[in-house]
């Protein structure tokens, strides 16, 4: 005789709920790992890992640190912050990992997976609600723009994870009041401050928010002062290090801001052409960044998130505990204000077709900056879902599915479109194939900043390439090229440093002859 045991429905539901409480983080890890790997393989098969010019530049910096002509940490330069390049070093030692960009993909993929987990953790620590936490992390994980970025060496994904973890620990501190959590929050944004300058603005905002939280919690002034000193002493170390580094290496503490390679200086060129539309125009700055965010995260998610932010802060203002958590969560919104301010000041530029006249040099540029708001959008969609009843939750998920369908209908995500058709794209030099097929021996020299050649495609070891950071070889070759250089790749225009210095140099004109040219790009070989 078979005895059939039936669990009561209530007990069955409790077992299911307990299962998800125990294993939901594991589910998020597996789901994010799966989408991360599928996306990276797909992007690699399409040969799009290094589609962005900046993606190749990032991975070249890491390679030069370990195997360039003048290896060492001096190759990190003084404009782009160093941590992303340092983290990639173990993965670009191998030439295949460097040339394909996979070495950089590994770092970004890891950051994406960790970010997915901490999106979940932020929502859960705020709500203790599994449905809300999963909803928010799902919105983040399935975004096609972040899935492309996490397949590349670009630095946005690395900063996103540092910001998310920092916000998690700051919010956790508002709950536990444990100084260790605040220290961890400061540490992770310290790491972020060595990846992208967005984190510097985050730090300034957090130094303001933390004493406000202390005030709401009715801490004594001495305690608030101690908290600010404790947090600041950790979080600002990266900024202090970079300013000192710039001074020691380049003899000016603000080389990253004022050198000819800085974003600010490059934007001045756009301004002279009358093609910096957001400069000193706050409405234009708001319009450009808002639309860029909408293109990155999806218009449906954007609208839901705006409503969610309003509703969340209305509810949070009703009790002190919720309000302090809300203040901590405000920090996840800092990228919006950072980019609006930098667009207004002319430090950043974003070009997007809907707001740009056809006469502009390009109508698509730097749209990836909008992805920095994806964590905020995901978190606040998750938070609002906690307040919804069954019917409203079903409607929310229908809207989520609709947005994913719209993404699919649009084809390539906007960030990839910028790489393929916009100004951010890497335009392989016409000289690459000739040099790769005809190189025999000796040093190859070119202006890396003007991108007259692409090191990953030259089929030459990095220690055979001379670029502006290879001192003293670069300086000697600009005056007496025959002493060092066998091959030169030059673009005949005023922006190419080699052309500026050598077109009237008799040693160059008498001893080198053109063996290949395409439009303005010439390959010269020593006689």
Secondary structure, DSSP 4 states (H G I P E B T S, - for coil): -PPPP---HHHHHHHHHHHHHHHHHHHHHHHHHHHHHHHHHHHHHTT-TT-BHHHHHHHHHHHHHHHSTT-SGGGG-SSS-SHHHHHHHHHHSSHHHHHHSHHHHHHHHHHHHHHHHHHHHHHHHHH--HHHHHHHHHHHHT-HHHHHHTTSS-SHHHHHHHHHHHHHHHHHHHHH--HHHHHHHHHHHHHHTTT-THHHHHHHHHHHHHHHHHHHTT--HHHHHHHHHHHHHHHTHHHHHHHHHHHHHHSSTTHHHHSTTSHHHHHHHHHHTT--TTTT-HHHHHHHHHHHHHHHH-HHHHHHHHHHHHHHHHHHTTSHHHHHHHHHHGGGGHHHHHHHHHHHHTS---B-GGGS-TTSS-S-B-GGGGGGGHHHHHHHHHHHHTT--HHHHHHHHHHHHHHHHHHHHT-S-HHHHHHHHSTTB----THHHHHHHH--SSEEEE-GGGTSS-GGGS-S-GGGEE-TTSTTHHHHHHH-GGGTEEEEEEE-STT-HHHHHHTT-HHHHHHEEEEEEETTEEEEEE-
